[in-house]
Amino acid sequence: MKRLTLIAILAALALPAAASQAPMREHLKQELPTWGYSDVNVDGLTRAQVVHINHLLHSNKSPSQIRGNIGAILGDSLLKTLFGRQ
């Protein structure tokens, strides 16, 4: 009985967390083109990627560090960034 109650409580708590992703995703859709990532499908990003990129955008890192870290999160390699290759 306790296990069933715990599962129900955790499921109820997970719903607001999933709903809170929408504003962050909308923010990323506006911000990523500014940083040179206009071709990114924000809806296809994982929850962890969205949270990590949002954290970077609000950090006190330099613009080049933010852009590089966003590229690392999205899986950009140095060759692709510099020469358009993979």
N, C-alpha and C positions, 0 to 999 in steps of 0.2 A: 504494500500500500504506500509506504514512504517513497519507494522508487518511482511509482507511478505519479505521485504528487510532485516529486522533484522534476520529472520529465515535463509535466504540464507547466510548471513554473518557469523552467528554462526556455521552453518553447514560447511562452508569453513574453519573456524578456528579450528574446531574439527578434521579435517583430519590430519593435522600435529601432533597433540597431540597423536592420535592413532598410527601413524607411528613411533613415537619416543619411543614407548614401546618395539619394537623389540631389540634394543641394550641392554636395561636394562634386558630383559628376557634372552638374551644370556649370559650376565654377571652373572645373578643368576644361570643359569645352570652350570657355571663353579665354582661359589663360594659356593653354598649350600652344596655340598659334603664335602668341607673343614670344614664346621661347623657341620657336622654330620647329614645332611639332604639330603642324596643321593637319597632317595626314593620319593622325592617330584616331582610332575608333575608341572613344572613351567608354562606350557601352560594353565593349569587349574586354575591358581591363578587369582584373580581379579586385576584390575588395581590398586586399593588402596593398596592391599597386596604387589604388585611388587614395588610400589613407597616407601612404608614404609620400606620394607626389604632393598632396595637399600640405603635408607637414613641411616639405622642402620649400614650397612656395611662400610659406609664412616664417621661414627660418631667417637667421641673420647671416647666412652665407653669401659669398660674392655671387654676382650673376653668372660668372663662368662656372663656379662650383654647382650652382643650382641647375644650369643647363646640362652639365656633364652628368650629374647624379640622376636627373630625369632620364637622360639617355641610357644610363646603366640600368635603371629600373625597367625601362621599356625594352631592353635587350639590344640596344644599338652597340655595334662594335666600333672600334676606332677606325678601321678600314672603311666601313660603310659611311661613317660621319665625314671622314676626310676625302674619300675618293668615290663614294657611291657604290662600293663593292661590299660583298659579304665574306 
